[in-house]
Amino acid sequence: MELIQKNPDISAYLAAGEAVDHGHPVVRAVADRLSIDHVEAYSYAKAAFEFVRDAIPHSHDADDPRVTWRASDVLEQGTGICYAKSIAYAALLRARGVPAALCYQRLADDDGSNPVVHGLVAVRLPGEERWARQDPRGNVPPGVDAQFSLKEERLAWAVRPEFNEVDYPVLYAEPHPVVLAALRAAPDRTYLWRTLPTEL
């Protein structure tokens, strides 16, 4: 699949925004800590991925009722669903000058029911000619094995067209409006679970 930059200007994928607030002291502090042992861009991007994947529990897995949507809140509170964790990972990348985009899949149950939009991050490291999608959601349930990879995608889930699942090719500089609206409107995760977007 060919990924498509919504904004042709690569600098848009380095910018700070309301959600991807990588100028916030909390984001900067985490980026500084990770970069001590990971100076080179590839090493840093991989370390930041593993930090968000493993050290920030997915709020559903942890049964955490809080809803976060700003990168700084995700990192400070240590919780978030896939969208929020993707926002945090994008912010950590941009904090070190690595272009990062938000992108999405449409996934469903094994019978094709209950579709839901799933959040990912695309990274473009210096010297690379293409974007590479990453999935920092967290390797739960058993059998999920998302890994940082530039060459061969190692996402949590591959789409199944027979169940009307979709890889959306567009790369966004900020969260998709329907995703951000759902996060911002939810007082808790129980409410959010009832209002998750089913398509873009």
Secondary structure by P-SEA (a helix, b strand, c coil): ccccccccccccccccccccccccaaaaaaaaaaacccccaaaaaaaaaaaaacccccccccccccccccaaaaaaaccccaaaaaaaaaaaaaaacbbbbbbbbbbbcccccbbbbbbbbbbbcccccbbbbbbccccccccbbbbbbcccccccccccccccccccccccccccaaaaaaaaacccaaaaaacccccc
